[in-house]
Amino acid sequence: MKKAVIPALLLVAGLSVSLSSAQAADGAMLGNTCAGCHGTNGVSSGPASPTISALEKDTFVDMMNSFKSGDRPSTIMKRIADGYTDEEIAAMADFFASKPYKAADQKFDADKAAAGKKLHKDYCEKCHEENGTFDSDGSAILAGQWKTYLDYNLADFQAGDRPSPKKMAKKMKKMVGKHGVGSLEDLSNYYASQK
Amino acid sequence: MSNITRRGFLKASAATAAAVSMAGAPHVARAAGQKVVIVGGGTAGATAAKYIRMADASVEVTIIEKNASYHTCYLSNEVLSGDRTIESIEFGYDGLKAHGVTTVIDEVTGIDPAAKKVTTKANGDFAYDRLVVAPGVSLKYDTVDGYDATVAETITHAWKAGSQTVTLRKQLEAMKDGGTVAIAAPPNPFRCPPGPYERASQIAMYLKRHKPKSKVIILDSKEKFSKQGLFTNAWTELYGYGTDNSMIEWRAKSAEGNVTGVDAANNTAISGEMGTETKADVLNIIPAQQAGAIAVAADLVDDSGWCPVDKKTFESTKHKDVYVIGDACIATSMPKSGYAANSQAKVCATAIVASLQGKEMVVPSYVNTCYSIVGEDYGISVAAVYRLEGDSIKKVSGGLTPKDASAEQRKREKMYAYSWFANITSDIFG
């Protein structure tokens, strides 16, 4: 019986090797398919689809998985995210993590941006560090992100359609309670103003 | 998998080892300045040019294109409603120049796959190592009696955006209130499957605003069409579809819809087995289509009139080192859309660079995303992710906007349509 086992093992080993060499997920091949909506190398021309370059690998993976699970609401992204395996999403994440970020060149209201700057400091900076320029622990990059995208997501957080971490929900409730719903617009103008 | 042998195992291991060692090693020596010539500077051709250069700047890439600029077919229906200018859908080739792509404005008159050269009208011959043919579609005028390229200057097809789009817009502006617009929709397969129905929607939106007693009749060569449920939902909601006062009427093939002829002198479409006549104030005939003329002349098409390709690389199955991408190729089950052309071009660019560098092609991946704008603040979409299975492109995920999408979602989908347009055009031409 032992004799029969050895070729079987070889067969399994051979299979896994040929899969990994000929069928490995290719980050550039996969990532380039996103450019039609998110721009070449993930740098978006806006206004509603975000720039997705320079994200931490985990941030990208978590985003795709939250679209897949439906935890994060979307129009089209669930339909897209469902098409990729974990391995493919990881390869895409590596691809976009390696691409430089470019702040969007867009219009903003300077007065609202000034108000938003203060709100950011008081309510957001603790997690969206360095004025929202730094992606850490899934915070993503807010500075220089497209305003329409920010507005949609702030509205979804506010409505409870997009779940937020407990801390964030608390801070947001406090901010809107004290400064009104217009404070969300101040914030998006602030991030839009950053170059 | 029973044919995996010990020998195969060893070969596979060696390949893995080679792939790993190559990553850190300098490029294998090869002839400098290998040449890729691209026939056609539309969505597919221009994308391929840019992505070949991005992947390997040592490759000389030349686009040969008839027109000095390109008008996108996508969003050209918004020019008809007046929501968009014709200039906003026009793109030049300066952006590609920055990527080191040479663009020659000329007409290709012949392709010689044996001698590996392309002949042009004014600039002589171009030798190539790899050739990309991306000619889009040609219109089969002979499928509609009384219709030809000359008649199309006044009874437009406007299926290649540009001067005819402007003509059709002017005709709509000049039409009296209470007038009839008739659109002949083509049989499958054709460029932009939801396009005729988005066009009807955009025209109805314009008429509702300015000439509310008017209507649009779609004369269809088919029994069903792309995103049909979503379109008819929107038409019911926005344009009274299904009522006596509907601004849009759709006649299927079985309801005498298929247009077989045009009486140009009387601006009348002739359709169905009974020869039903539809006299219109504005008549728009979108005829059946096949691969662009140069693909036919170069023996790249099969009996269907479209170009068969290896779906992993988009290399023609008829001629070696010739690749066909975009609307002209057979990429079932991808539709003939702008996003599909852009996606195919990237697979093709990767395959060409791999073959020039003597490397193995990676696993291809394909996406389509297609928006239609059916009214003010009302967008709908279809999307899909595809992968290669055997020699077929198979849909793995995707689908349509849900029928019960909220007003906010529809509004956002219109904004995503504009975002898609801004991004895909910069991805192609920027």
Chai-1 contact restraints between the chains, C-beta under 6 A:
chainA,res_idxA,chainB,res_idxB,connection_type,confidence,min_distance_angstrom,max_distance_angstrom,comment,restraint_id
A,L11,B,I4,contact,1.0,0.0,6.0,A-B,restraint_1
A,G14,B,I4,contact,1.0,0.0,6.0,A-B,restraint_2
A,G14,B,F9,contact,1.0,0.0,6.0,A-B,restraint_3
A,V17,B,A12,contact,1.0,0.0,6.0,A-B,restraint_4
A,V17,B,S13,contact,1.0,0.0,6.0,A-B,restraint_5
A,S18,B,A12,contact,1.0,0.0,6.0,A-B,restraint_6
A,S21,B,A12,contact,1.0,0.0,6.0,A-B,restraint_7
A,S21,B,A15,contact,1.0,0.0,6.0,A-B,restraint_8
A,S21,B,T16,contact,1.0,0.0,6.0,A-B,restraint_9
A,Q23,B,V363,contact,1.0,0.0,6.0,A-B,restraint_10
A,D26,B,V362,contact,1.0,0.0,6.0,A-B,restraint_11
A,M29,B,T350,contact,1.0,0.0,6.0,A-B,restraint_12
A,M29,B,V362,contact,1.0,0.0,6.0,A-B,restraint_13
A,M29,B,S365,contact,1.0,0.0,6.0,A-B,restraint_14
A,L30,B,S365,contact,1.0,0.0,6.0,A-B,restraint_15
A,N32,B,K346,contact,1.0,0.0,6.0,A-B,restraint_16
A,T33,B,S343,contact,1.0,0.0,6.0,A-B,restraint_17
A,T33,B,S365,contact,1.0,0.0,6.0,A-B,restraint_18
A,T33,B,V367,contact,1.0,0.0,6.0,A-B,restraint_19
A,A35,B,D427,contact,1.0,0.0,6.0,A-B,restraint_20
A,G36,B,Y339,contact,1.0,0.0,6.0,A-B,restraint_21
A,G36,B,N342,contact,1.0,0.0,6.0,A-B,restraint_22
A,G36,B,I424,contact,1.0,0.0,6.0,A-B,restraint_23
A,C37,B,W420,contact,1.0,0.0,6.0,A-B,restraint_24
A,C37,B,N423,contact,1.0,0.0,6.0,A-B,restraint_25
A,G39,B,N423,contact,1.0,0.0,6.0,A-B,restraint_26
A,T40,B,D427,contact,1.0,0.0,6.0,A-B,restraint_27
A,S44,B,N423,contact,1.0,0.0,6.0,A-B,restraint_28
A,S45,B,A422,contact,1.0,0.0,6.0,A-B,restraint_29
A,S45,B,N423,contact,1.0,0.0,6.0,A-B,restraint_30
A,S45,B,S426,contact,1.0,0.0,6.0,A-B,restraint_31
A,P47,B,S419,contact,1.0,0.0,6.0,A-B,restraint_32
A,A48,B,M415,contact,1.0,0.0,6.0,A-B,restraint_33
A,A48,B,Y416,contact,1.0,0.0,6.0,A-B,restraint_34
A,A48,B,S419,contact,1.0,0.0,6.0,A-B,restraint_35
A,S49,B,S419,contact,1.0,0.0,6.0,A-B,restraint_36
A,T75,B,Q409,contact,1.0,0.0,6.0,A-B,restraint_37
A,T75,B,R412,contact,1.0,0.0,6.0,A-B,restraint_38
A,T75,B,E413,contact,1.0,0.0,6.0,A-B,restraint_39
A,I76,B,S381,contact,1.0,0.0,6.0,A-B,restraint_40
A,I76,B,A383,contact,1.0,0.0,6.0,A-B,restraint_41
A,R79,B,A383,contact,1.0,0.0,6.0,A-B,restraint_42
A,R79,B,G398,contact,1.0,0.0,6.0,A-B,restraint_43
A,R79,B,G399,contact,1.0,0.0,6.0,A-B,restraint_44
A,I80,B,A383,contact,1.0,0.0,6.0,A-B,restraint_45
A,I80,B,V385,contact,1.0,0.0,6.0,A-B,restraint_46
A,D82,B,S397,contact,1.0,0.0,6.0,A-B,restraint_47
A,G83,B,V385,contact,1.0,0.0,6.0,A-B,restraint_48
A,G83,B,V396,contact,1.0,0.0,6.0,A-B,restraint_49
A,G83,B,S397,contact,1.0,0.0,6.0,A-B,restraint_50
